[in-house]
Amino acid sequence: MTRPPPVGLRPYLPEDAPVCAQIFRDAIEALTGEDYDVAQQEAWASTADDVEAFAARLGKALTLVAVEDGEVVGFASLEGGVTIDMLYVAPDMAGRGVATTLCDALEKLAAARGARTLAVQASDTALPFFMDRGYAPQQRNTVHRAGQWLANTTMTKAMEPPKGGEETPRGKPS
């Protein structure tokens, strides 16, 4: 069986906000039902109801979009260079390596920028994905959204320094 080519990645643009908001809503609705009830899903998805605020959140982070055949099919954002803030894939693209491609890119960018540890607040649905990538659970959390409590888990992963030489302390020549 021939594997389809990987998706392309590019930086997030402000005009991507409506499609990213729709991917966010669709992914929550279609992919999280085993872990969250309908009321929790609706509350979580309501985060994207204000598209301008959603766009601002994506715009203030280092956000990448995954593109297939010219269409945005997923997105991920790195907040403050050390936290994966969002990672969402269109439901029809789930299981095709889009999340892996996005996460690989964010991890490489974070490491290249000097991050020693990367963190994520993983939903119960995303927990196995991040555990498979070497993230370790640190603590359980509850988040209040639109009158509902949602559980997630803070996870961290030690980043390897970029290849190409020994790491030296700041300010000291090697």
Number of C-alpha atoms within 10 A of each C-alpha: 3 4 6 8 8 13 19 16 18 12 14 22 13 12 9 15 21 17 17 26 23 16 21 24 21 18 21 23 19 13 17 18 13 9 15 20 12 13 13 23 22 17 17 23 20 15 16 20 13 11 16 14 13 16 20 12 17 25 15 12 19 20 23 22 25 24 17 15 8 9 10 21 24 27 30 27 26 25 19 13 21 22 21 24 19 18 22 25 27 23 17 11 14 15 10 15 14 26 22 15 16 24 21 13 15 23 22 16 17 26 21 16 13 15 19 14 17 20 21 24 22 26 18 17 16 17 19 13 14 20 15 9 12 13 21 18 18 12 10 13 14 11 10 12 16 13 10 14 15 19 16 18 19 17 21 22 18 14 17 15 17 15 9 6 8 9 10 9 8 7 6 6 6 9
